[in-house]
Amino acid sequence: MVRVCLGDESGPDEVGRVVREILSFVLDNKEAFDPSLAEAGAQMTLERLSKICNTCSTAPIQPLPETNLVDANPVILNEGPIARPGKHEQRQLHLLRLISCKLSHTFNKHLNPRSLDRQVSVGLDMFLRRLLTMPVYTQLNEQAQRILLVSGKDDETVLRTVMESFMHRQFFTNILVRFGLAFRNFDVARHLLMRDLNECRPVGTPELGKDAFHMIMGALLSDILLMAKSQRKGALLDYQFGARSLRGLNEVGHRLAKDQREI
């Protein structure tokens, strides 16, 4: 399948790296390997390898016309009411558990005098449902559960383990990129996120404001926005997550910075 690359010399090396990561993951986790996760991972890998191999040709790849790139990755938010998960359902919020690993310091009173109550994070799950739609959310929540089964217990271990696996890192980054791109429509997305977060804050506590918003956004998106500032890594974002992802994330970064200066 791999040809000597004339158009992009990094192609074969990249294919080899992907295959090595996959084999290493399978060997390290053979006892806990889930068939459905394997199927999802295989499909993701096939798509990734196909894109890489498409660069290995004598003819340069023709870019899509500029008009085809506009709104290539629109993110539509459901602005209607979202049901708050009940206490029993909250034990099954695996996608939220995975994403919340990046929010650990925002809940730690010893590290952060303006720490948030962990219950607030349920509002983030509501926003994810708003963003992803329930059919997609349900499937991703199941996949997050499988990832957590082989990723450890504490937040730091989970993050480190996820980032060491190609498939799991792709899954995690994809969620964060899509979350970030939702804020291209900044005012609407911020209003909806804060409404969901405040709906889940403990009774009698002050309403969350801009400080809490920027604390959460910084924790979730700092790494992604830093990648978007790098020409090399930013190009990879477009390659992996859709045309205009880089531009969209940079727009969000500028809007967040401007909004924070106004606090």
N, C-alpha and C positions, 0 to 999 in steps of 0.2 A: 504493500500500500504506500510506503514511503519512497519517494523518488528523490534523486539528487536535485536540490533546489537551485534554480537559476535566478528566479525572481526574488527569492527571500532566503538567504543562506541559513537563517536561524530555524527554518521549518523543521528539518529532521531532528535537530537537537531538542526542540520543544516537544515533538512527538515522543521522543525517547524519555524525556523527563516525565511527561504525563503518564506513560505506561509504567514507568518505575514506581511512581507514587501509587498508582492503582494496585499493582502487585504487592507493594509493601503494606498497603492498608489491608488487603485481603488476608495476607499472612499473619499480620499482627492481631486481627480481629476474627479469625476463622471460627472461634467457638460461639461468638455472638452474632455472626453474620445473618442478616435477615434477607430472605429471597426478594421481597418487594423493594427493599432498599437497593439491593444489587441490581435489580431491573432498572430502577430510576437512575442509579449511578451509571449503568452501562449506556443508557440512552443519552445522558448528559455528556458522557465521554465520547461517544460516537459523533455527536454534533460538534464537540470541540475539536476532535481530530480531523473531521471533515473540513472545518474552517481552516485549520492549519495547512492541510494538504492542498487546499485550493490555492494557497500562495506559492506552491511549488510547481511552477510551470514556466515555460519559456516566454510566454506572453504576459505583459503586465496586466494586473487586474484593473478593469475599468471601474472608476467610482460611479456610484449612482448619481443621477442628475440631482442638482441641488434642490429642485422642487420636491423630489421624492423623500428628502430628508426632513423636511419640515413636519413637525408633529409626528415623528417616527415612533416616539415612545410616550404618547400622552398618558397622563395619570389622572384618572377620574375618581373623585371621592364621592361616596354616598353621603349626602348631606342630611339624610333623614335620621330619625331616632334609631339608635342601636341598643339592643337589650343588654343590660349589665349582667355579666356571668354570675350565677348564684354561687354560694359557698361550696357546694358539691362540685360544680363545674370548674371552679377555680383550681382544683387539684389536677385538672387535666389540661391546663394551659401551658403546654410544652413549648410552643413557639415563643410565648411570652417569657418563659423560664430561660430559654436560650438567649433571647435579645436582652433580657435584664442583666445578664452577666456583665454587660458594658456599663450598667448603671450602679454597680456595687458601691462606689464611693459616694454617690448621691444619697444613699440610705445610711451611711456610716456617720453617726454623731460625733465620733472621736476625730474623724478626718474632715468633717464638714459641719461647721456650726449652723449652716442653713439646710441641714439634711432634710430629706423628704420621707414621709411615711411610706413604707413598702406597699401599703394598700393602694396608693395612688397609681402604682404600675398597672393595676387592672384597667385603668382608663386607657393605657397604652394598648392593651389587648383590644379594647373596643375600637380604637383608631385603626389597628391592623385589620380588623374585620371590615371596617368602613373602606379601607384602602384595597384590600385583596378580593373582596366578595366572599361570601360564606363557602361556596363550593371549593374555591381555591384555598381559602384559609383552612378548611377541614383537612385537605390533603397535605398541606404544608405542616400543619400541627402534628399530623401522624408521622411525617418524616422527621420533624424535630424531635419527637419522642424517641425514634430509633437512634438518632444521632446522640442524644443524651445518654442512652443506655451504654454507650461505649466511650463516653467522654469524661467520666469522673463525677465528683460530687460538688466541690466548691467552685465558685465562679471563676477563679483564676485558672484552675486546672481545666475546666470546661473550655475556656477561651483558648488556652494554649493547645489543647488537644485538637480542637476544631481547626485552628489555623495551621496545624501540621498536616492535615488531610486535604488533598486537592478537592475532592468532591464536597466535603463538609464546608471547607472555606468558601467554595463557590456558592453553595446554598446560603450560607450566612451573609456573604457580601451582597448577593442578589437582593435579599430582603432589605438590607440597609440602603442600597442604592435606590431601590423602588420607594422606600420610605422617604429618602432625601428628595427625590424627584417630585414627590407629591407637593413639596413646598415651592414649586415654581409658581403655583397660584398661592402666593405666600399668605395673604391676609385670610383667605378662606380656610386654608389648611391649619394655620395657627389657631384660628377661632374654634375649629372643630376639635383639634387636639386638646386645647385647654378646657373646652366644655366637657370632653370625655374624662380628662384627668380630674377636674373639679367635682364631677359627679361621683367619683370614687374616693374622694378624700374623706377621712374620718369625720364624723358628725362633730360640729363645734369648733373645727379647726379653721383658720383663715383661708380665704380663697387664694389659690395659687395665681401668681402674676408673672411678669416678664422674667424675673430672676429665675424662677423655677423652669420656665420655658427654655431659657438659654442654657441652663444647667443640663437639662435633659437632651437638648439638641446637640450641645457640645460633646456630651458623653457618647451619644449614638453615632454622630457624623464626623467627629474630628479626624479620624483616620481616612475616611472616604474623601472628605474635602481636601485633605492634604495630598492624597493621590491625584485628585483632579487638578492640583496646581503644578504637578510634574508633567512635562510634555510626554515623557516616555510612558509613565504609568497611566496618564490620562488617556493616551491613545488606546491603551489596553482596555480601559473602561468602555470606550466606544465599541471596541472589537468584541468584548464579552457580553455587554449588557444593552447594546442597541445604539444606533446612530443618534448623535446629539446628547448622549448621556453626559459626556464631559462638559459640554456647553451648559446643559441644564444644571448640573451640580455646581458649576462656577457661579451661575446666576444666583442659586440658592445661597452659596457662601457669601457673596457680596450683599445680598439682602439681609442675611443674618447679622453680618458685621454692622451694616447701617442701622438695623433695628437695635442692636446692643448699644451702639453709641448714643442712642436716644433715651436710654434708661435714666 
